[in-house]
Amino acid sequence: MYKLNQNETPLFDALMEYVDRETIPFHVPGHKKGEGMDEEFKNFIGKNPFKIDVTVFKLVDSLHHPTGPIKHAQALAADAYGSDAAFFSIHGTSGAIQAMIMSVVGNGDKIIVPRNVHKSVTAGIILSGALPVYMQPELDKNIGIAQGVTPETVKKTLENNPDAKAVLIINPTYYGVATDIKKIADIVHSYDIPLIVDEAHGPHLGFNDKLPVSAMNAGADICAQSTHKIIGALTQCSLLHVKSKYVDTKRVQQVLNLLQTTSPSYILMASLDCSRRQIALNGEDLLNQTIALAEYARDEINKIPGFYCFGKELLGNPGVYSIDPTKLTITCRELGITGYELDTILAEKYHIQVELSDLYNVLAVGSFGDTPESIGSLIEALKEISEDYSDKGRVKPDFFDIPQIPESALIPREAFNSNKVSTPLMDSVGMISGEFLLAYPPGIPVLCPGEIITQEIIDYVYDLKKAGLYVQGTEDPSVENIKTVKR
């Protein structure tokens, strides 16, 4: 199956050699194998992480100009995932996405993206100077979430924008919903442009046939994956994959060199190296266990009054071509409580922390780290919450219609870098936004720099705030004021 020996962990091995040599460090970081570290922190963490917290030198290679173990580790990642080239990103998938965008579009180029993108996509558009053309994803008003964009939407948008330089899609969404990415890849390639994919929530795809198809296997040209989301890498670790005649891998390396620190964490990169080995050798079995536990949880949750956890019954709906069963979107609307309230109850009363909450749902992410005991605790907590709220006769929250995508007056980079004034949000209708407004998580922009502020957007923001949901992105943390472009 693999061309290379996936048992190998070249970077981790090089770090172990450094430790075994008992090298005397006269290099940064200044804690010198933990000797200079705060004692309380060191006692909690243990000594071993400090021993491999090193800087760039020949034995451990350089992330910016890899020629040794990092180069070999990245080649193993490419082999495991079926890409032509893989790059380590240690400033998260946000940074990988920015690099991905900057590698394929430049100043004034059109890039077609779904509206429900993470804010890192818009950040990449600002950095590149590109002009976004937005596609509206399909919406499920029962669950209250955005699904994928359909191939038909992609086709129509390209027909209206034949000068576009790239198309970006999400595979899968935060909630585990995937569109027909193979069909979309064919449509995009018929215009001789690349399909780039935010696969933050799909680093496990391609290692089990019960999951949606991965971007690389579907014919995408470049994709970014959060290897810390489901598989075993540490937080901040991601991979950027390229398999394309449209994307220059040397340019990708150069863009990453612009964006990434020159002092990357070798602890993070070692976890990337080892998590690749884990998924390559044991991914199918580990995912079978993860999926089985998640499906058990889904079935049990759907037996609890007031809760609903969607699954395969949504297949075939617009924007729903396949579903990642490891994601548990728990809808609590019938109980008359918001997802934010459920999130708070689970955290404060049961010490169960979910990934995110929105107006109608909480999202529980399944992974290799789940156990029957942890799944059982979640189910029992939901049963108790159901009993506590079922008879209270609370009115279930209405669906908030997401505002129409506003008209764009300036490209995002121009608006973001413009002279701006602070304006009360209530008085900003008709003005050009100089910053973001985001419902977070999952970080979907309600308003992007360069767009004209509408009353509909303002009303939506206040509805979200009234429901106790997070709205952010503005310099004003209370989101009572917004920076607008000075006329």
C-alpha positions, 0 to 999 in steps of 0.5 A, a space after each residue: 500500500 505504501 511506498 515508504 516504511 511507515 514504521 519510521 519516525 525520522 524526526 522523533 528518532 533524531 531527537 532521541 539521538 540528541 537526548 541519548 548523546 547527553 548533549 550539553 546545550 549552548 543553544 536556545 531555548 534558554 531553559 537548557 533541557 528544563 534546568 532553567 524552567 520554573 519548578 512548579 511547571 516542570 514538575 507538572 509537565 515532567 522532564 522529557 518534553 524539555 529534553 527535545 525542545 531544541 532549536 535548528 541544527 544539523 542533527 534535527 534539520 530545519 523546517 524552512 530548508 529541510 534536507 534531513 529528518 524533517 524532509 524524510 518525515 514530510 515524505 512519509 506523510 505524503 506517502 501515507 496520505 497519497 499526496 505528491 508533497 506534504 509540509 508540516 505546519 506548526 502554526 495550526 491549520 489557520 496558517 496552513 490555509 493562509 499559505 494554501 491560498 497565497 500559493 495559488 492566488 495573488 493581488 486582484 485574483 478571484 477566488 471562489 469560496 463558501 460563505 461558511 468558511 473559517 476566518 483563516 480563509 478570509 485572513 488568507 484572502 486579505 494577505 494575498 490581496 485576492 477578491 473573494 466570490 462567495 457561494 451560499 452553502 445549503 442550510 438545514 433549518 431543523 438543525 440550524 447548521 450550514 451544510 456543504 455547497 453543492 456541485 451545482 452551486 460551484 458550476 453556476 458560480 464558475 459560469 458567472 466568474 470564468 476568470 476565477 483563479 481557484 475554488 476553495 471548499 470545505 471537506 467536511 464541515 465542522 459538523 462532519 458533513 461532506 459534499 460531492 468533492 469528486 464531482 466538484 473537482 471535475 467541474 473546477 478542473 474543467 476551467 483549468 484552475 485548482 481546487 483547494 480544500 480546507 480539510 481541517 476536520 478531515 485528517 483521518 479521511 482516507 484511512 477508513 472506507 466508512 468515512 467521506 472521501 479525502 481531498 487527495 483521493 478525490 482529486 483536489 490539488 492542495 489541502 490543509 488538515 488539522 492533525 490535532 483535531 482527531 488523530 494524535 498530534 499536539 494542538 497547533 499541528 497541521 499538514 499541508 498536502 499538494 498533488 497537482 499540476 496547477 500548484 508549484 510545491 516550491 512556491 508553497 515552501 516559500 510561502 510557508 517560510 514567509 509565514 512560519 516562525 524560524 524557531 519551530 517547536 520540535 515537540 510539535 513536529 515530533 508529535 506530527 511525525 509520530 501521529 502520522 505513523 499511528 494513522 498510517 499503521 493503525 488508522 483503520 482499526 483505531 477508526 473502526 473503534 472510534 466510529 463504533 463508539 460514536 454510532 453507539 452514542 448517536 443511537 443512545 442519544 436519539 433515544 433520549 427525549 428532547 435530543 436529536 443527533 443526526 446521521 445517515 438519514 440526512 444523506 441525499 439532502 442538498 449539500 449532504 453527500 456523505 457524513 463523518 460518523 465520528 462527529 456528534 451534533 447534539 440538537 437540543 432545540 426540542 428541550 427549549 434550551 439553546 446549545 450554549 445553555 447545554 454547553 454550560 450545563 455539561 461543563 459546570 455540572 458534569 465537567 464534560 466539555 464539548 467542542 462548540 455550541 451554537 443556538 441549537 446544538 453542541 458538537 462532541 468530537 469523537 476520536 482515538 481517545 474516546 472510551 466506553 466510559 467517557 461516552 457513557 458519561 456523556 449519555 448519562 448526563 444527557 439523560 439527566 438533563 432531559 429529565 430536568 428540562 422536559 417538563 418545563 414547557 420552555 419555548 424552543 428557539 426559533 431558527 435565525 435566518 443567516 443574513 444575505 451575503 452583503 454587497 462588497 465595496 472594497 477588496 478585503 485587504 484594501 478595507 482591512 488596511 484602510 483608515 478607519 473610524 469607530 462607529 456604533 454598530 447600531 448606526 453603521 448601516 450603509 457603511 463599509 466594514 473595516 473588520 470582521 464580525 464572526 459567530 464563534 465558534 466555528 468562526 463563520 464571518 457574518 461580515 468581512 472587511 470591505 462589505 457594506 453593513 446592513 440592518 439585517 446583519 446588525 439585527 442578527 448580531 444582536 439576536 445572537 448576543 441576546 441568545 448568549 452566543 459569542 460574537 467577535 472579530 471587532 476591536 471592541 470586545 463587546 461588539 457595540 462598536 465596529 471599525 468602518 472605512 473612513 470615507 
